[in-house]
Amino acid sequence: MESPKIVIVGGVAGGMSCAARARRLDDAAEIVVLERGEHVSFANCGLPYYVGGEITDPSALLVQTPASLRAALNLDVRTRHDVIGLDPEARTVTVRTEDGVDSLGYDALVLAMSTCSTGGFAQYDASFGGFIGPLEYVASFFMILASIPFIRMVQMVRGTPGPMWRDVQIRAYLRWTFYAIAVIVLYRLIWLKADNPLDVIRETVFNVVSTFSGTGYASTDVTQWGHLSFAVLIVVGLIGGCTGSTSCSVKVFRYLVLFQAIKAQLRRMQSPHRVFPLKYDGRPLDHDVVDSVMAFFTLFMLSFGVLIVGLALTGLHPRTALTGAWTAIANIGPVWGPEISANGSIHEFPTSAKWLMILGMYIGRLELLSVFVLLLPRFWRS
C-alpha cells in the first residue's frame, strides 16, 4: 500500500503539533507543511519580551527550523508557501511561492488555523471566505467546543459526560446561540427575502458562532444582513462564551448571575418582607460573587461607553467607533465602518484610535478589575 500524503496548511503551534502527531501515528507517511511566513515554529509567548526589549535577538524565539524538523521527524516543511486555492474534488491545493504558482496533491488535508484557540487568524484577507461551504460547519463545531469549559471536556473524555450535559452555563450558551441564529435566519429569509435558505443557514451559523465565541472569523459581509442582524451580532459579542474556555467578552456565567439578581430584586419589590436567596445551578450564591459580578458589569459598560466616545473623538464614524470599542474590549476581531479597508484592516485609523483600541483590548482581556485595581493608591502602598 502506498504511503499517504498529508498536507498541513499553517505552521507554528497548531500545524507543527498536528505534523508531529501524524508522524507518531504513521512512520511512512509523506507529511508536507506549508507556511506562508518565513518561520514555521517560534515561541509565541516570548513575543512580548522581544517587543519589551528583554529579548534582543529575534532568533532566540525560534524553536525549530525546516532543517531540524526534517532531521528529527522527517517532515517536509516549506516556508514562504502561500496557499491560495483548494480543489477538494481533485485533492489539490494551489500554492504561490517566490518562483510562481504551482499545485500540490494530497490524500489528507489539514487547515491549521486558530479555531480552537478562538484566535480568528486565516490564510486569506477574506478571513474564512476562502473556505465557504461544509468547512464552515466544521469550524463552527470546534469554535463551540472551544467556548465551553475545558474541565467539562476532560470529564467527558474520562468517561463522565453527565456534568457537561447538566452544566447550566453550557446549556444557556447553546440555547442563546440557537436563538441568535434563529432570529437572524428568519429575518433574512422573511424580511430581506434571501434567495438560498441553505446558504443563509450556513452563513448565519458560522458567523454567529464566530462572534459569540470571540473567534472573529467572517465568511461573508454581515453588514448586508440588515439592522436587526447587526444588532444581534453586537449583543452576542458582548455576551461571549463560557468561563474556563478560550473565549472572551463578559462570559455567560456573569449574565446568569445578573439575571438571577434581577429576578430576585423584582420578587422583593412584589414581596418586600420575603427573603429570596440567589441560586446558581441549584446552589446558593455567595454575596461576594454577586457583588463581584455587579462591579464587573458596571466597569465593563462604563469602559465600553468611554471607549466609544474616545474613538469617536479621534474622528472615526460613529458606527466605526461603536464596533471598534466593541471588538477591542470584548476581544472579538472584526470592525465595521466606512474607514475599514477592503481586507478588514484598520491601518487607516488615526494613531490615537489604535492606542485606544490597544488599551481596550488589554482591559478586556485581563477582565477589567485586575487592571483598574492598579489605579488604586492602596495597591501601591501595600
KAMO-V198854 format. One record per pair of residues at least 4 apart in sequence whose C-alpha atoms are under 6 Angstrom apart, sorted by the first residue. I is the first residue (numbers start at 1). J is the second residue. Records with the same first field share a line. If there is no record, write none. Layout:
I: J, J
//
This chain:
3: 28, 29
4: 29, 107
5: 29, 30, 31, 106, 107
6: 31, 106, 107, 108, 109
7: 32, 33, 106, 109
8: 33, 109, 110
9: 34, 111, 112
10: 15, 34, 35, 112
11: 15, 16, 35, 40
12: 16, 40, 41
13: 17
14: 112
15: 112
23: 27
31: 75
32: 76, 77
33: 77
34: 78, 81
35: 79, 80, 81
36: 79, 80, 81, 82
37: 80
38: 79, 80
41: 63, 64
42: 61, 62, 63
43: 61
48: 52
49: 54, 55
50: 54, 55
66: 77
69: 73, 75
70: 74, 75
81: 96, 97
82: 95, 96
83: 94, 95
84: 94, 95
85: 93, 94
86: 93
87: 91, 92
91: 105, 106
92: 104, 105
93: 103, 104
94: 102, 103
95: 101, 102, 103
96: 100, 101
113: 122
114: 118, 119, 120, 121
115: 143
116: 142, 143, 146
117: 246
118: 215
119: 215
120: 215, 216, 217
122: 127
125: 343
127: 217, 218
128: 217, 218, 219
129: 219
136: 206
140: 206
147: 213, 241, 242, 245, 247
148: 242, 245
149: 244, 245
150: 245
152: 164
155: 160
156: 160, 161
163: 167
169: 253
171: 175
172: 176
181: 205
184: 229
186: 190
187: 191
188: 192, 194
189: 193, 194
199: 203
200: 204
201: 205
204: 208
207: 218
208: 212
209: 213
210: 215, 216, 217
211: 216, 237
212: 236, 237, 240
213: 240, 241, 247
214: 247, 248, 332
216: 332, 333, 334
225: 229
238: 249
239: 250, 251
240: 248, 249, 250, 251
241: 247, 251, 252
242: 251, 252
243: 251
248: 331
249: 330
264: 276
268: 272
278: 284, 285
279: 283, 284, 285
296: 300
299: 303
300: 304
303: 307
307: 325
308: 321, 322, 325
311: 321, 353
312: 316, 321
316: 321
319: 337
320: 324, 336, 337
323: 327, 335
324: 335
326: 330
327: 331, 332, 333
328: 357, 360, 361
329: 360, 361, 364
330: 364
340: 344, 345, 346
341: 345
360: 364
361: 365
363: 368
364: 368
369: 373
//
